Amino acid sequence: MSSLRFETKELAHIEVYGRHHGKMVAKLKNVSSSGAFFELAQSEYVPRRGDMLCVTVHLTSLKKSHVLHAEVVWGRGLGFGAQFVAKEELVTKMLQGKAD
């Protein structure tokens, strides 16, 4: 069963934990209660399956930002899909990834 997705054009700053120094700017193309699809205009590094992310979404219409954590579950070209992860699960998932 898939979650209902909503299209958006908001910008997001993405940090890949442990793999990339600095933040990337991406378009948040669509979002659901369980995840989101991001697209980079260009980047030296494109997040790949298993990467853990810290995502800051800038909600321009509300003049607010929202920080969330996610795991990349698929990618194609400069686009990638990520599943949201609760902050409490973040460290556990990161440690599991290092053990694999």
N, CA, C and O atoms as a Tinker XYZ file with bonds, in Angstrom:
   400  protein
     1  N      0.858000   -1.181000    0.000000    73     2
     2  CA     0.000000    0.000000    0.000000    64     1     3
     3  C      0.899000    1.238000    0.000000    63     2     4     5
     4  O      1.735000    1.395000    0.890000    81     3
     5  N      0.736000    2.098000   -0.970000    73     3     6
     6  CA     1.576000    3.291000   -1.051000    64     5     7
     7  C      0.857000    4.501000   -0.468000    63     6     8     9
     8  O     -0.372000    4.581000   -0.469000    81     7
     9  N      1.648000    5.428000    0.025000    73     7    10
    10  CA     1.106000    6.650000    0.617000    64     9    11
    11  C      0.727000    7.638000   -0.476000    63    10    12    13
    12  O      1.336000    7.653000   -1.545000    81    11
    13  N     -0.266000    8.450000   -0.210000    73    11    14
    14  CA    -0.678000    9.498000   -1.125000    64    13    15
    15  C      0.430000   10.527000   -1.234000    63    14    16    17
    16  O      0.919000   11.026000   -0.220000    81    15
    17  N      0.833000   10.851000   -2.461000    73    15    18
    18  CA     1.934000   11.797000   -2.682000    64    17    19
    19  C      1.389000   13.147000   -3.116000    63    18    20    21
    20  O      0.374000   13.244000   -3.806000    81    19
    21  N      2.104000   14.196000   -2.685000    73    19    22
    22  CA     1.738000   15.558000   -3.024000    64    21    23
    23  C      2.900000   16.213000   -3.747000    63    22    24    25
    24  O      4.029000   16.177000   -3.258000    81    23
    25  N      2.646000   16.806000   -4.896000    73    23    26
    26  CA     3.689000   17.503000   -5.638000    64    25    27
    27  C      4.039000   18.805000   -4.936000    63    26    28    29
    28  O      3.189000   19.446000   -4.319000    81    27
    29  N      5.315000   19.183000   -5.044000    73    27    30
    30  CA     5.788000   20.411000   -4.436000    64    29    31
    31  C      6.976000   20.936000   -5.221000    63    30    32    33
    32  O      7.560000   20.218000   -6.034000    81    31
    33  N      7.328000   22.175000   -4.982000    73    31    34
    34  CA     8.489000   22.790000   -5.630000    64    33    35
    35  C      9.395000   23.453000   -4.594000    63    34    36    37
    36  O     10.169000   24.354000   -4.918000    81    35
    37  N      9.290000   23.001000   -3.359000    73    35    38
    38  CA    10.097000   23.582000   -2.286000    64    37    39
    39  C     11.561000   23.175000   -2.447000    63    38    40    41
    40  O     11.869000   22.153000   -3.059000    81    39
    41  N     12.453000   23.985000   -1.892000    73    39    42
    42  CA    13.879000   23.663000   -1.895000    64    41    43
    43  C     14.249000   22.963000   -0.597000    63    42    44    45
    44  O     13.658000   23.209000    0.455000    81    43
    45  N     15.236000   22.090000   -0.694000    73    43    46
    46  CA    15.730000   21.381000    0.479000    64    45    47
    47  C     17.250000   21.412000    0.468000    63    46    48    49
    48  O     17.878000   21.293000   -0.584000    81    47
    49  N     17.829000   21.572000    1.641000    73    47    50
    50  CA    19.279000   21.434000    1.813000    64    49    51
    51  C     19.502000   20.055000    2.411000    63    50    52    53
    52  O     18.887000   19.698000    3.416000    81    51
    53  N     20.388000   19.281000    1.787000    73    51    54
    54  CA    20.586000   17.890000    2.177000    64    53    55
    55  C     22.025000   17.653000    2.590000    63    54    56    57
    56  O     22.966000   18.023000    1.888000    81    55
    57  N     22.171000   17.030000    3.740000    73    55    58
    58  CA    23.484000   16.608000    4.222000    64    57    59
    59  C     23.465000   15.082000    4.291000    63    58    60    61
    60  O     22.548000   14.497000    4.866000    81    59
    61  N     24.477000   14.438000    3.705000    73    59    62
    62  CA    24.597000   12.987000    3.759000    64    61    63
    63  C     25.545000   12.651000    4.905000    63    62    64    65
    64  O     26.727000   12.991000    4.865000    81    63
    65  N     25.020000   11.983000    5.923000    73    63    66
    66  CA    25.832000   11.652000    7.083000    64    65    67
    67  C     26.977000   10.721000    6.691000    63    66    68    69
    68  O     26.759000    9.668000    6.093000    81    67
    69  N     28.210000   11.131000    7.040000    73    67    70
    70  CA    29.364000   10.278000    6.876000    64    69    71
    71  C     29.890000   10.082000    5.468000    63    70    72    73
    72  O     30.854000    9.337000    5.293000    81    71
    73  N     29.309000   10.709000    4.455000    73    71    74
    74  CA    29.742000   10.461000    3.081000    64    73    75
    75  C     30.129000   11.712000    2.309000    63    74    76    77
    76  O     30.941000   11.633000    1.387000    81    75
    77  N     29.581000   12.842000    2.656000    73    75    78
    78  CA    29.773000   14.044000    1.844000    64    77    79
    79  C     29.942000   15.233000    2.766000    63    78    80    81
    80  O     29.200000   15.394000    3.735000    81    79
    81  N     30.905000   16.046000    2.462000    73    79    82
    82  CA    31.116000   17.247000    3.263000    64    81    83
    83  C     30.326000   18.396000    2.651000    63    82    84    85
    84  O     30.409000   18.645000    1.449000    81    83
    85  N     29.569000   19.085000    3.474000    73    83    86
    86  CA    28.764000   20.201000    2.990000    64    85    87
    87  C     27.341000   19.768000    2.683000    63    86    88    89
    88  O     26.986000   18.595000    2.794000    81    87
    89  N     26.551000   20.735000    2.299000    73    87    90
    90  CA    25.146000   20.481000    1.990000    64    89    91
    91  C     24.881000   20.669000    0.508000    63    90    92    93
    92  O     25.492000   21.513000   -0.148000    81    91
    93  N     23.964000   19.870000   -0.006000    73    91    94
    94  CA    23.531000   19.967000   -1.401000    64    93    95
    95  C     22.160000   20.628000   -1.429000    63    94    96    97
    96  O     21.387000   20.510000   -0.478000    81    95
    97  N     21.868000   21.314000   -2.503000    73    95    98
    98  CA    20.547000   21.909000   -2.681000    64    97    99
    99  C     19.787000   21.048000   -3.674000    63    98   100   101
   100  O     20.294000   20.727000   -4.749000    81    99
   101  N     18.562000   20.676000   -3.305000    73    99   102
   102  CA    17.725000   19.844000   -4.164000    64   101   103
   103  C     16.309000   20.400000   -4.190000    63   102   104   105
   104  O     15.889000   21.124000   -3.287000    81   103
   105  N     15.582000   20.045000   -5.247000    73   103   106
   106  CA    14.154000   20.349000   -5.294000    64   105   107
   107  C     13.418000   19.175000   -4.677000    63   106   108   109
   108  O     13.686000   18.019000   -5.003000    81   107
   109  N     12.496000   19.479000   -3.789000    73   107   110
   110  CA    11.608000   18.473000   -3.224000    64   109   111
   111  C     10.453000   18.366000   -4.207000    63   110   112   113
   112  O      9.570000   19.224000   -4.234000    81   111
   113  N     10.459000   17.313000   -5.013000    73   111   114
   114  CA     9.480000   17.187000   -6.106000    64   113   115
   115  C      8.127000   16.673000   -5.637000    63   114   116   117
   116  O      7.085000   17.157000   -6.079000    81   115
   117  N      8.147000   15.675000   -4.726000    73   115   118
   118  CA     6.883000   15.217000   -4.141000    64   117   119
   119  C      7.156000   14.654000   -2.757000    63   118   120   121
   120  O      8.278000   14.268000   -2.431000    81   119
   121  N      6.104000   14.618000   -1.955000    73   119   122
   122  CA     6.241000   14.191000   -0.562000    64   121   123
   123  C      4.990000   13.432000   -0.139000    63   122   124   125
   124  O      3.887000   13.723000   -0.603000    81   123
   125  N      5.173000   12.460000    0.744000    73   123   126
   126  CA     4.058000   11.724000    1.341000    64   125   127
   127  C      4.328000   11.606000    2.829000    63   126   128   129
   128  O      5.316000   12.145000    3.328000    81   127
   129  N      3.472000   10.916000    3.528000    73   127   130
   130  CA     3.687000   10.749000    4.964000    64   129   131
   131  C      4.879000    9.846000    5.259000    63   130   132   133
   132  O      5.414000    9.880000    6.367000    81   131
   133  N      5.304000    9.038000    4.284000    73   131   134
   134  CA     6.388000    8.095000    4.534000    64   133   135
   135  C      7.714000    8.443000    3.865000    63   134   136   137
   136  O      8.747000    7.875000    4.222000    81   135
   137  N      7.707000    9.365000    2.900000    73   135   138
   138  CA     8.948000    9.674000    2.211000    64   137   139
   139  C      8.801000   10.791000    1.201000    63   138   140   141
   140  O      7.783000   11.481000    1.145000    81   139
   141  N      9.866000   10.952000    0.389000    73   139   142
   142  CA     9.884000   12.057000   -0.563000    64   141   143
   143  C     10.794000   11.724000   -1.745000    63   142   144   145
   144  O     11.628000   10.822000   -1.676000    81   143
   145  N     10.611000   12.479000   -2.833000    73   143   146
   146  CA    11.472000   12.387000   -4.006000    64   145   147
   147  C     12.185000   13.720000   -4.170000    63   146   148   149
   148  O     11.556000   14.779000   -4.181000    81   147
   149  N     13.515000   13.654000   -4.298000    73   147   150
   150  CA    14.354000   14.834000   -4.445000    64   149   151
   151  C     15.063000   14.796000   -5.793000    63   150   152   153
   152  O     15.345000   13.725000   -6.331000    81   151
   153  N     15.344000   15.977000   -6.328000    73   151   154
   154  CA    16.095000   16.064000   -7.575000    64   153   155
   155  C     17.140000   17.163000   -7.461000    63   154   156   157
   156  O     16.828000   18.309000   -7.136000    81   155
   157  N     18.388000   16.792000   -7.736000    73   155   158
   158  CA    19.500000   17.741000   -7.716000    64   157   159
   159  C     19.652000   18.371000   -9.087000    63   158   160   161
   160  O     19.445000   17.702000  -10.099000    81   159
   161  N     20.010000   19.647000   -9.140000    73   159   162
   162  CA    20.302000   20.299000  -10.414000    64   161   163
   163  C     21.667000   19.829000  -10.901000    63   162   164   165
   164  O     21.860000   19.560000  -12.086000    81   163
   165  N     22.601000   19.737000   -9.973000    73   163   166
   166  CA    23.943000   19.222000  -10.246000    64   165   167
   167  C     24.590000   18.890000   -8.915000    63   166   168   169
   168  O     24.217000   19.445000   -7.882000    81   167
   169  N     25.556000   17.987000   -8.936000    73   167   170
   170  CA    26.238000   17.640000   -7.705000    64   169   171
   171  C     27.424000   16.749000   -8.020000    63   170   172   173
   172  O     27.394000   15.953000   -8.958000    81   171
   173  N     28.468000   16.896000   -7.218000    73   171   174
   174  CA    29.612000   16.000000   -7.330000    64   173   175
   175  C     29.267000   14.634000   -6.739000    63   174   176   177
   176  O     29.851000   13.621000   -7.125000    81   175
   177  N     28.327000   14.607000   -5.813000    73   175   178
   178  CA    27.912000   13.361000   -5.169000    64   177   179
   179  C     26.395000   13.286000   -5.193000    63   178   180   181
   180  O     25.715000   14.235000   -4.803000    81   179
   181  N     25.861000   12.155000   -5.651000    73   179   182
   182  CA    24.422000   11.919000   -5.630000    64   181   183
   183  C     24.161000   10.862000   -4.568000    63   182   184   185
   184  O     24.729000    9.772000   -4.632000    81   183
   185  N     23.307000   11.166000   -3.588000    73   183   186
   186  CA    23.008000   10.175000   -2.554000    64   185   187
   187  C     22.567000    8.853000   -3.176000    63   186   188   189
   188  O     21.855000    8.828000   -4.180000    81   187
   189  N     23.005000    7.753000   -2.558000    73   187   190
   190  CA    22.687000    6.428000   -3.084000    64   189   191
   191  C     21.997000    5.582000   -2.018000    63   190   192   193
   192  O     21.986000    5.935000   -0.839000    81   191
   193  N     21.435000    4.486000   -2.439000    73   191   194
   194  CA    20.675000    3.595000   -1.558000    64   193   195
   195  C     21.457000    3.315000   -0.276000    63   194   196   197
   196  O     22.631000    2.946000   -0.321000    81   195
   197  N     20.792000    3.495000    0.864000    73   195   198
   198  CA    21.402000    3.249000    2.163000    64   197   199
   199  C     21.980000    4.486000    2.829000    63   198   200   201
   200  O     22.226000    4.473000    4.035000    81   199
   201  N     22.203000    5.561000    2.067000    73   199   202
   202  CA    22.712000    6.802000    2.667000    64   201   203
   203  C     21.678000    7.367000    3.633000    63   202   204   205
   204  O     20.477000    7.359000    3.360000    81   203
   205  N     22.171000    7.860000    4.769000    73   203   206
   206  CA    21.307000    8.503000    5.757000    64   205   207
   207  C     21.426000   10.008000    5.578000    63   206   208   209
   208  O     22.528000   10.537000    5.437000    81   207
   209  N     20.296000   10.692000    5.583000    73   207   210
   210  CA    20.244000   12.112000    5.260000    64   209   211
   211  C     19.674000   12.941000    6.399000    63   210   212   213
   212  O     18.833000   12.482000    7.171000    81   211
   213  N     20.158000   14.176000    6.482000    73   211   214
   214  CA    19.520000   15.214000    7.271000    64   213   215
   215  C     19.001000   16.213000    6.240000    63   214   216   217
   216  O     19.783000   16.798000    5.491000    81   215
   217  N     17.706000   16.403000    6.201000    73   215   218
   218  CA    17.069000   17.244000    5.192000    64   217   219
   219  C     16.418000   18.445000    5.861000    63   218   220   221
   220  O     15.625000   18.298000    6.791000    81   219
   221  N     16.760000   19.634000    5.378000    73   219   222
   222  CA    16.107000   20.853000    5.845000    64   221   223
   223  C     15.265000   21.373000    4.691000    63   222   224   225
   224  O     15.792000   21.767000    3.650000    81   223
   225  N     13.955000   21.370000    4.886000    73   223   226
   226  CA    13.027000   21.837000    3.852000    64   225   227
   227  C     12.614000   23.259000    4.200000    63   226   228   229
   228  O     12.182000   23.544000    5.317000    81   227
   229  N     12.756000   24.138000    3.227000    73   227   230
   230  CA    12.403000   25.541000    3.414000    64   229   231
   231  C     10.994000   25.774000    2.862000    63   230   232   233
   232  O     10.777000   25.741000    1.651000    81   231
   233  N     10.060000   26.006000    3.752000    73   231   234
   234  CA     8.661000   26.232000    3.384000    64   233   235
   235  C      8.463000   27.729000    3.172000    63   234   236   237
   236  O      8.118000   28.457000    4.103000    81   235
   237  N      8.686000   28.179000    1.941000    73   235   238
   238  CA     8.694000   29.611000    1.659000    64   237   239
   239  C      7.353000   30.283000    1.946000    63   238   240   241
   240  O      7.314000   31.405000    2.451000    81   239
   241  N      6.270000   29.606000    1.629000    73   239   242
   242  CA     4.963000   30.229000    1.845000    64   241   243
   243  C      4.659000   30.433000    3.329000    63   242   244   245
   244  O      3.909000   31.340000    3.689000    81   243
   245  N      5.237000   29.595000    4.188000    73   243   246
   246  CA     5.024000   29.715000    5.635000    64   245   247
   247  C      6.162000   30.442000    6.334000    63   246   248   249
   248  O      6.084000   30.747000    7.524000    81   247
   249  N      7.229000   30.716000    5.573000    73   247   250
   250  CA     8.431000   31.360000    6.117000    64   249   251
   251  C      8.992000   30.569000    7.295000    63   250   252   253
   252  O      9.353000   31.128000    8.330000    81   251
   253  N      9.056000   29.229000    7.104000    73   251   254
   254  CA     9.575000   28.332000    8.125000    64   253   255
   255  C     10.446000   27.274000    7.472000    63   254   256   257
   256  O     10.400000   27.077000    6.257000    81   255
   257  N     11.232000   26.601000    8.282000    73   255   258
   258  CA    12.030000   25.470000    7.842000    64   257   259
   259  C     11.676000   24.271000    8.696000    63   258   260   261
   260  O     11.273000   24.411000    9.850000    81   259
   261  N     11.830000   23.085000    8.115000    73   259   262
   262  CA    11.531000   21.847000    8.830000    64   261   263
   263  C     12.689000   20.886000    8.605000    63   262   264   265
   264  O     13.085000   20.650000    7.464000    81   263
   265  N     13.236000   20.330000    9.683000    73   263   266
   266  CA    14.358000   19.397000    9.591000    64   265   267
   267  C     13.829000   17.983000    9.818000    63   266   268   269
   268  O     13.075000   17.733000   10.759000    81   267
   269  N     14.234000   17.064000    8.942000    73   267   270
   270  CA    13.847000   15.673000    9.088000    64   269   271
   271  C     14.987000   14.767000    8.670000    63   270   272   273
   272  O     15.956000   15.211000    8.053000    81   271
   273  N     14.863000   13.502000    9.009000    73   271   274
   274  CA    15.891000   12.519000    8.696000    64   273   275
   275  C     15.290000   11.484000    7.767000    63   274   276   277
   276  O     14.104000   11.165000    7.860000    81   275
   277  N     16.127000   10.951000    6.855000    73   275   278
   278  CA    15.622000    9.997000    5.873000    64   277   279
   279  C     16.729000    9.061000    5.428000    63   278   280   281
   280  O     17.916000    9.338000    5.602000    81   279
   281  N     16.310000    7.941000    4.847000    73   279   282
   282  CA    17.235000    6.969000    4.266000    64   281   283
   283  C     16.913000    6.847000    2.782000    63   282   284   285
   284  O     15.753000    6.682000    2.404000    81   283
   285  N     17.941000    6.930000    1.946000    73   283   286
   286  CA    17.746000    6.793000    0.500000    64   285   287
   287  C     17.387000    5.346000    0.199000    63   286   288   289
   288  O     18.087000    4.424000    0.619000    81   287
   289  N     16.282000    5.148000   -0.538000    73   287   290
   290  CA    15.837000    3.797000   -0.869000    64   289   291
   291  C     15.982000    3.479000   -2.352000    63   290   292   293
   292  O     15.965000    2.308000   -2.730000    81   291
   293  N     16.125000    4.491000   -3.200000    73   291   294
   294  CA    16.377000    4.270000   -4.627000    64   293   295
   295  C     16.900000    5.553000   -5.257000    63   294   296   297
   296  O     16.737000    6.642000   -4.708000    81   295
   297  N     17.525000    5.408000   -6.407000    73   295   298
   298  CA    18.030000    6.573000   -7.118000    64   297   299
   299  C     18.099000    6.325000   -8.615000    63   298   300   301
   300  O     18.251000    5.191000   -9.069000    81   299
   301  N     17.984000    7.410000   -9.372000    73   299   302
   302  CA    18.095000    7.358000  -10.829000    64   301   303
   303  C     18.603000    8.711000  -11.298000    63   302   304   305
   304  O     17.930000    9.724000  -11.108000    81   303
   305  N     19.781000    8.739000  -11.907000    73   303   306
   306  CA    20.357000    9.999000  -12.359000    64   305   307
   307  C     20.593000   10.922000  -11.177000    63   306   308   309
   308  O     21.227000   10.538000  -10.194000    81   307
   309  N     20.075000   12.153000  -11.280000    73   307   310
   310  CA    20.213000   13.129000  -10.199000    64   309   311
   311  C     19.021000   13.115000   -9.237000    63   310   312   313
   312  O     18.924000   13.960000   -8.347000    81   311
   313  N     18.119000   12.151000   -9.421000    73   311   314
   314  CA    16.954000   12.049000   -8.548000    64   313   315
   315  C     17.065000   10.853000   -7.614000    63   314   316   317
   316  O     17.707000    9.855000   -7.942000    81   315
   317  N     16.436000   10.961000   -6.450000    73   315   318
   318  CA    16.444000    9.847000   -5.505000    64   317   319
   319  C     15.239000    9.919000   -4.579000    63   318   320   321
   320  O     14.748000   10.996000   -4.240000    81   319
   321  N     14.782000    8.744000   -4.185000    73   319   322
   322  CA    13.670000    8.627000   -3.254000    64   321   323
   323  C     14.195000    8.283000   -1.870000    63   322   324   325
   324  O     15.134000    7.500000   -1.732000    81   323
   325  N     13.592000    8.864000   -0.856000    73   323   326
   326  CA    14.032000    8.634000    0.516000    64   325   327
   327  C     12.833000    8.352000    1.414000    63   326   328   329
   328  O     11.763000    8.939000    1.254000    81   327
   329  N     13.036000    7.451000    2.350000    73   327   330
   330  CA    12.023000    7.102000    3.339000    64   329   331
   331  C     12.359000    7.821000    4.634000    63   330   332   333
   332  O     13.505000    7.788000    5.083000    81   331
   333  N     11.368000    8.472000    5.239000    73   331   334
   334  CA    11.601000    9.182000    6.485000    64   333   335
   335  C     11.949000    8.218000    7.611000    63   334   336   337
   336  O     11.440000    7.099000    7.671000    81   335
   337  N     12.830000    8.677000    8.505000    73   335   338
   338  CA    13.306000    7.879000    9.627000    64   337   339
   339  C     13.141000    8.721000   10.885000    63   338   340   341
   340  O     13.503000    9.897000   10.908000    81   339
   341  N     12.593000    8.111000   11.926000    73   339   342
   342  CA    12.469000    8.810000   13.210000    64   341   343
   343  C     13.864000    9.088000   13.757000    63   342   344   345
   344  O     14.778000    8.281000   13.585000    81   343
   345  N     14.019000   10.218000   14.408000    73   343   346
   346  CA    15.316000   10.613000   14.950000    64   345   347
   347  C     15.889000    9.528000   15.864000    63   346   348   349
   348  O     17.100000    9.307000   15.885000    81   347
   349  N     15.028000    8.863000   16.609000    73   347   350
   350  CA    15.457000    7.818000   17.528000    64   349   351
   351  C     16.060000    6.616000   16.799000    63   350   352   353
   352  O     16.898000    5.913000   17.365000    81   351
   353  N     15.647000    6.371000   15.551000    73   351   354
   354  CA    16.134000    5.233000   14.765000    64   353   355
   355  C     17.396000    5.552000   13.976000    63   354   356   357
   356  O     18.059000    4.644000   13.475000    81   355
   357  N     17.726000    6.811000   13.864000    73   355   358
   358  CA    18.820000    7.252000   13.002000    64   357   359
   359  C     20.154000    6.592000   13.342000    63   358   360   361
   360  O     20.803000    6.029000   12.460000    81   359
   361  N     20.567000    6.651000   14.586000    73   359   362
   362  CA    21.858000    6.086000   14.987000    64   361   363
   363  C     21.875000    4.583000   14.761000    63   362   364   365
   364  O     22.858000    4.045000   14.252000    81   363
   365  N     20.801000    3.901000   15.132000    73   363   366
   366  CA    20.726000    2.450000   14.941000    64   365   367
   367  C     20.888000    2.090000   13.469000    63   366   368   369
   368  O     21.642000    1.173000   13.143000    81   367
   369  N     20.203000    2.786000   12.583000    73   367   370
   370  CA    20.310000    2.512000   11.153000    64   369   371
   371  C     21.708000    2.799000   10.636000    63   370   372   373
   372  O     22.229000    2.048000    9.811000    81   371
   373  N     22.323000    3.874000   11.110000    73   371   374
   374  CA    23.672000    4.201000   10.682000    64   373   375
   375  C     24.665000    3.128000   11.113000    63   374   376   377
   376  O     25.555000    2.761000   10.346000    81   375
   377  N     24.518000    2.623000   12.335000    73   375   378
   378  CA    25.404000    1.565000   12.824000    64   377   379
   379  C     25.174000    0.252000   12.076000    63   378   380   381
   380  O     26.126000   -0.482000   11.813000    81   379
   381  N     23.931000   -0.047000   11.733000    73   379   382
   382  CA    23.633000   -1.262000   10.957000    64   381   383
   383  C     24.285000   -1.184000    9.587000    63   382   384   385
   384  O     24.793000   -2.183000    9.077000    81   383
   385  N     24.270000    0.000000    8.992000    73   383   386
   386  CA    24.864000    0.184000    7.669000    64   385   387
   387  C     26.358000   -0.048000    7.674000    63   386   388   389
   388  O     26.904000   -0.573000    6.704000    81   387
   389  N     27.036000    0.336000    8.758000    73   387   390
   390  CA    28.485000    0.142000    8.860000    64   389   391
   391  C     28.832000   -1.323000    9.061000    63   390   392   393
   392  O     29.921000   -1.756000    8.686000    81   391
   393  N     27.921000   -2.095000    9.648000    73   391   394
   394  CA    28.173000   -3.513000    9.905000    64   393   395
   395  C     27.986000   -4.361000    8.641000    63   394   396   397
   396  O     28.560000   -5.444000    8.530000    81   395
   397  N     27.186000   -3.869000    7.693000    73   395   398
   398  CA    26.906000   -4.639000    6.455000    64   397   399
   399  C     28.073000   -4.663000    5.515000    63   398   400
   400  O     27.991000   -5.265000    4.444000    81   399
